[in-house]
């Protein structure tokens, strides 16, 4: 069982009402791979510059992530994002974005990355997503994320990419924008018409909803009294979700997808408890399973005895 | 088993992307009592003007609601609200509000209204809520709703009213505003410090979350492909919630509250399918129970066989 993720590897400078960090390790592929590492053998693909060192690689390596397809661009600088969150932690305000080596990124996958069972195309230009998908044509399940930028500037490419994966994992507002349909159930059905068997609508603090041909499932965000930095929550969700799917091995039916939603929710909840990768980097599987059971008990109609 | 609601009785003129209605029956006490009528003997208390006739009363009477405490103010006009919803059905835009007889409302409860087992104080001035609560001091469970207007203009009165009920049912943004606490779990805990054993955070299309001393429970909104008019959804939720609590009779523990959340969600979902009271007025209990079971199956980790 193995899982490949292609996406950004970044330095993030983030300020929230609860503190700030300068140039900490971030990026969609990083958050994803750390979350997925609790379930699966993860190969991470993405570019970095000369400023990216062993200190950063070790965060992933310590979690057993295969970093050999992280491409170091000589003379380049790593993707950099600076942003802040105000009182409403749901909204990220971007203060600076420097694509750097990410601007000319052409994914090159080794044989081991290409032959993974599962594939996650994190939020990158949809034509690149399609190129990676074509290289990993043996993956039994592929999912992608995207964002408003690509909906606005590369809509046809994005729809083509969506048509080549099994699952789309994007924010609910993006599902609405992509389909020009305000009703989420109808919007998700429209996305499925393009090919995917499953659509996951990420809803920030409200959790996530799963639409499949046969049904609907939704989970609230795990209720936390301390949320410090939401950066990477969506990618951690996707990492827990796809990592669990990979670990199950068998057919990916609605029951497996529902439990994967639970693991996605749990990984996202740990991610936001501290800044960047701090919390997930020192997480263990026991903590994950414990919170999964708590989440399950919080969503059952029959309350557990107190 | 009986349930008293005090709140507005109104004419609503509403426009949404799916149509419009002029001066249709509305108001918090009306939406609440219709929803609760499937579970409980409901007494509705509120003022109307000369323009309110048998046609409107009959909508409630046909559902078995006791309308004898609806006070007709001679020479007065019924509360009137005009508003519209755009593409985003979550946001109501108010175009006109005429308090009319509601401006001088002094609730007068008959013996039967006063002796109900349960009490719901819909969104009215908090000092009025307190007067009604004092008249119904035998109710074994009381809940209230409120709004930003009272948080801004009558905060101390509202906190006193909250201290005198068992459950607060308000929008999540209002819980945050009331407590000046951005984290919802912390904000709900702060509300409970004032007295209530339970706090329900209404979250629009995202559903609702329940906070109690012993736990957390949340349900998504029921996924509908056709939402025509969200007006009254929150009051229909409260009606299903409290109606079910009343019908259960026994101790109101977490298990009963969770199922009540389910019935609240179901009644709110029917309410928004058509304009005003149109859908709930012709609903039957079988439809409610059927949707309740569907909602339960949509929130279980184990998927039903397709």
Interface residues (C-beta under 8 A of the other chain):
Chain A: X17 X87 X88 X89 X182 X183 X184 X185 X186 X189 X203 X205 X206 X207 X209 X211 X214 X215 X216 X217 X218 X219 X220 X223 X224 X225 X226 X227 X253 X254 X255 X257 X258 X259 X262 X296 X297 X298 X299 X300 X301 X302 X303 X304 X306
Chain B: X17 X87 X88 X89 X182 X183 X184 X185 X186 X189 X203 X205 X206 X207 X209 X211 X214 X215 X216 X217 X218 X219 X220 X223 X224 X225 X226 X227 X253 X254 X255 X257 X258 X259 X262 X296 X297 X298 X299 X300 X301 X302 X303 X304 X306
